[in-house]
Amino acid sequence: MLLNEVIIPILGPAFFAGILWLAVWGPWRTAPAEHESPTPIQHASLALALGVGLLLGYLKLAGWPPFPAKTASQWLALLAIAWAVLGYGVALLEAKRGPRMAVVAALALIGGALQSQVLMKHTWSVPVSVLWLAVFAVLVLLASEALSHAARRQGGASAPIAGMLGAMGLFGSMLLSYSAFLGQLSAMLVSMMGAAVVVSWISKRFTLAGPGVTVFYVFYLSLIGHGYFYSTLPGWTAILLALAPFASVAASLPAAWPQRSWKAFFVSVLLSGALAGGATYIAYAARMAKVAAGGGSEGY
Amino acid sequence: MKILQTVVLSLLMTVLVLPAARAAEVFTVDAVHSVVGYKIGHNQVSNSYGVFTGISGTVSVDEAEPLNSKVNIEVKADSVNSYNADRDEHLKGPDFFNAKQFPVITFASTSAKKISDTEYEITGDLTLLGTTKSVTAKVAYLGTGTGRDGEALLGLEAKLNIKRSDFGMTYGIPMVGDEVELTIAIEATK
């Protein structure tokens, strides 16, 4: 059980992503020096590793999803293929900002609609559906631009650690919100961000920017949505978690701090950790309130 | 001439179809006196029991041809009650019944077989988590009667076993069993 439900599906994606990133970004590569831009193949490897990694973990846990998918998490697994392929293609073709943002927005809208189609059909009014899709797409676009900028400015482990802390908060909050499966999917993000931290220590050139940070945030935001809409993730937990990765952007704002500043790194880690910790605490308090309301018998 | 043909045809249809329509009596499931119970293995050593209380539907009884009778049942997934509020929240979530995405569990009979005067085998389509499978239930016909307000009453009790993994509900197997024994106790009124 531990092997099939924890070790292989959760650590497997991290091994896959880590090995792929090391092969492409490893310090033995003769490609650009630390201050130069990553090559298109390096950028492409970020999206590919995250998309394929999530799919592999999902397949181990739940098998191939049907097409068309029946549940939001099945759609997420299918969308992982789309994000991996498109992220890879966009990076490889070195698409300019306009077309790149158009692709990201289109995929965010389609992905958001597919994952919330049950609610859009039966529960939400048209304005609510439009509002949710707009929020989803705007957050993904913001992440693709702002998180990328912050990751490039701070470099190294900063963005992966902020992502990992957010995903750890998501993992804990999902377990507290009665969803082990969504917790397992969140744990895949934690482990893949962990792999990114390790790779960033081995290869100083490694930067989780561009399609890498976009694909991570899409999965992360999608899971927050699943937890909030289909499980019992509290609203404030969802909001704090959605904001946690943006801690790296806040830490990049002081213009006086130089690139790869230790101050920015610590502020980013502290802020994202505080947001993720606060989000988890709210989920814990909500769980305890439910337990108390149900007669005080926790655990089963 | 055409008008005459139409009138004759209409009269013939009325004569032929009405008795058949009258033969099927439709009873409505009384949610207050009906329940779906389940029994499922726990930790591979014991059984855990619970109920669904949000049940509705119809039982269409064809007295002339009992095997043509129909049963249509709907159960609200979020009405699950395992006698532990904390566990109920988990059961309603994505790991088990995924009640927000699949709010209703349905059963629609497709055929029936008589075993004795009070026992039938009813085969039908069970839809759970968006997956439909054909299942067969052993149904005890408990009889008919009259309620306090003069309404006609009908009692049925059905038992069937399913594998939840057949419907894509695989969380926790084998610590939480795969095979589930269901008892559907219905009191219907007309």
Chai-1 contact restraints between the chains, C-beta under 6 A:
chainA,res_idxA,chainB,res_idxB,connection_type,confidence,min_distance_angstrom,max_distance_angstrom,comment,restraint_id
A,K70,B,G130,contact,1.0,0.0,6.0,A-B,restraint_1
A,T71,B,Q101,contact,1.0,0.0,6.0,A-B,restraint_2
A,V118,B,Q101,contact,1.0,0.0,6.0,A-B,restraint_3
A,Y178,B,E89,contact,1.0,0.0,6.0,A-B,restraint_4
A,Y178,B,H90,contact,1.0,0.0,6.0,A-B,restraint_5
A,Y178,B,G93,contact,1.0,0.0,6.0,A-B,restraint_6
A,S179,B,G93,contact,1.0,0.0,6.0,A-B,restraint_7
A,S179,B,P94,contact,1.0,0.0,6.0,A-B,restraint_8
A,S179,B,D95,contact,1.0,0.0,6.0,A-B,restraint_9
A,A180,B,D95,contact,1.0,0.0,6.0,A-B,restraint_10
A,F181,B,P94,contact,1.0,0.0,6.0,A-B,restraint_11
A,F181,B,D95,contact,1.0,0.0,6.0,A-B,restraint_12
A,Y230,B,P94,contact,1.0,0.0,6.0,A-B,restraint_13
A,Y230,B,K100,contact,1.0,0.0,6.0,A-B,restraint_14
A,Y230,B,Q101,contact,1.0,0.0,6.0,A-B,restraint_15
A,S231,B,G93,contact,1.0,0.0,6.0,A-B,restraint_16
A,S231,B,P94,contact,1.0,0.0,6.0,A-B,restraint_17
A,V291,B,D86,contact,1.0,0.0,6.0,A-B,restraint_18
A,G294,B,A85,contact,1.0,0.0,6.0,A-B,restraint_19
A,G294,B,D86,contact,1.0,0.0,6.0,A-B,restraint_20
A,S297,B,N84,contact,1.0,0.0,6.0,A-B,restraint_21
A,E298,B,D86,contact,1.0,0.0,6.0,A-B,restraint_22
A,Y300,B,N84,contact,1.0,0.0,6.0,A-B,restraint_23
A,Y300,B,D86,contact,1.0,0.0,6.0,A-B,restraint_24
A,Y300,B,R87,contact,1.0,0.0,6.0,A-B,restraint_25
